[in-house]
Amino acid sequence: MGRSYPARDTQFLQIETSLRQAIRDAVNQGSRKPLTWGGLKGYQQLQAIAQGLSRLDETNPDAAYLFFLRKRVEFVLTKNQTVAEDLKKAHLLLRQVADCLHYPGNTNHENHPQACSLQIAQEMDHLILNTQPDGKVQQAQIRLLNGLQKRWRLYGPDLLHCYDVPGLPPDNLKLESFFGRLRRHQRRISGRKSTRELNDFGQAQVLFTATSLAELLSQIQAIPLALYRRHRQRLAQAEIPRQFFRRLHHDPFSTVQTLVSFHIARSQVLHNQYEAPVHSEQALHTE
């Protein structure tokens, strides 16, 4: 017969699973261009994970697997450090372009009047003229700068007319963001990828199944309360992974540090539980 191994603590397994998910999420970060670069954000998330795992005690046998994860993360960070620095500087250049264009959400221009097209053109020309790629690896910086120079030369004058019209926003990002929220909500409640229903009914489509608010209320009340609570509980359980990733993306260091703290605390509890029977047995032998 083969050797049997004791089952590992379920809380340890949950913490290790969450950390693996955090690492997998970091190396598969998606991009929401132009300002959110998944590769750079994922690298920064890995840095936060490695920093959060730095509290581990190498002599603690319960933390052996987490220490292994930390070593692998640190290896990946070291291997890709120069490329990440190049991406970081290129992203800084992109932020400077957004600053020149008075991009929405930029706090530097919130209390200033809307810039005219001449001012925007001068700021952009000055940025392009005075930007010089630096660092050991410059591929991302050079490609971004070359693309910026080409597109500004070809299309720049045609992009600035909106700055000379009072009250006209320089883009339609807020409108696109609103439609994006509607589409996400539709996919969430329907479970389908297609959102064609929004073209016909929008967010008030549920009202089309009832001729009045009273009839709609009677339809809702027809659902048994126990069934409603059961499905609400299932929904809450299904939301746990999404909530974890939301915390991870918002503050990866604190999220990982919390997991490590739980691991350290659980290890101490198990250690105390193991030590108590040993001391009791020694006391009985002494008597």
URDA-V547668 format. One record per residue. RES is the residue in one letter. OMEGA is omega as a letter, one per 30 degrees, with the letter a starting at -180 (NA if undefined). Layout:
RES&OMEGA  RES&OMEGA
This chain:
M&l  G&a  R&l  S&a  Y&l  P&l  A&l  R&a  D&a  T&l  Q&l  F&a  L&l  Q&l  I&l  E&l  T&l  S&l  L&l  R&l  Q&l  A&l  I&l  R&l  D&a  A&a  V&l  N&a  Q&l  G&a  S&l  R&a  K&g  P&a  L&a  T&a  W&a  G&a  G&a  L&l  K&l  G&l  Y&l  Q&l  Q&l  L&l  Q&l  A&l  I&l  A&l  Q&l  G&l  L&a  S&l  R&a  L&l  D&a  E&a  T&a  N&a  P&l  D&a  A&a  A&a  Y&l  L&l  F&l  F&l  L&l  R&l  K&l  R&l  V&l  E&l  F&l  V&l  L&a  T&a  K&a  N&a  Q&a  T&l  V&l  A&l  E&l  D&l  L&a  K&l  K&l  A&l  H&l  L&l  L&l  L&l  R&l  Q&l  V&l  A&l  D&l  C&a  L&a  H&a  Y&a  P&a  G&l  N&a  T&a  N&a  H&a  E&a  N&a  H&l  P&a  Q&a  A&l  C&a  S&l  L&l  Q&l  I&a  A&l  Q&l  E&a  M&l  D&l  H&l  L&a  I&a  L&a  N&l  T&l  Q&l  P&l  D&a  G&a  K&l  V&a  Q&a  Q&a  A&l  Q&a  I&a  R&l  L&a  L&l  N&l  G&l  L&l  Q&a  K&a  R&l  W&l  R&a  L&a  Y&a  G&a  P&a  D&a  L&a  L&a  H&a  C&a  Y&a  D&l  V&a  P&l  G&a  L&l  P&a  P&l  D&l  N&a  L&l  K&l  L&l  E&l  S&l  F&l  F&l  G&l  R&l  L&a  R&l  R&l  H&l  Q&l  R&a  R&a  I&a  S&a  G&a  R&a  K&a  S&l  T&a  R&a  E&a  L&l  N&a  D&a  F&a  G&a  Q&a  A&a  Q&l  V&a  L&a  F&l  T&l  A&a  T&a  S&l  L&l  A&l  E&l  L&l  L&l  S&l  Q&l  I&a  Q&l  A&l  I&l  P&a  L&a  A&l  L&l  Y&a  R&l  R&l  H&l  R&l  Q&l  R&l  L&l  A&l  Q&a  A&a  E&a  I&l  P&a  R&l  Q&l  F&a  F&l  R&l  R&a  L&a  H&a  H&a  D&a  P&a  F&a  S&l  T&l  V&l  Q&l  T&l  L&l  V&l  S&l  F&a  H&l  I&a  A&l  R&l  S&l  Q&l  V&l  L&l  H&l  N&l  Q&l  Y&a  E&a  A&l  P&l  V&l  H&l  S&l  E&l  Q&l  A&l  L&l  H&l  T&l  E&NA
